[in-house]
């Protein structure tokens, strides 16, 4: 089911001329924000869940202007 939804979304993005880099950045931003919320703003838990280093998470949060919840 998720494969079909993703395939439809990718098809729509291609039809609309969305650039690959823009699509990747938007997906990454939303994915990080969702996991960050799921982890109640804990950077350590978020980084562990995402499988990335905490410094990488912090850098990406700055890049995407994401803030941890208070």
Residue, then its C-alpha position, 0 to 999 in steps of 0.5 A: x500500500x505505501x509503495x502504491x501511494x509513493x509511486x502515485x506521489x512520485x508520478x505527480x511530482x514528475x508530471x509537475x516538473x518538480x526537481x529531484x533535489x527539491x523533492x528529496x529536501x522536502x521529504x527529508x525536512x518533513x520526515x525529520x520534523x515528524x520523527x522529532x515530534x514523535x520523539x518529543x523534541x529529543x535530539x538524541x532519540x530523533x537521531x537514533x531513530x533516524x539512524x544518523x549522528x546527532x551533529x548531522x541532525x542538528x545541521x539538517x535542522x538548521x538547514x531546514x529551519x526546524x526547531x525542537x519542541x519545548 
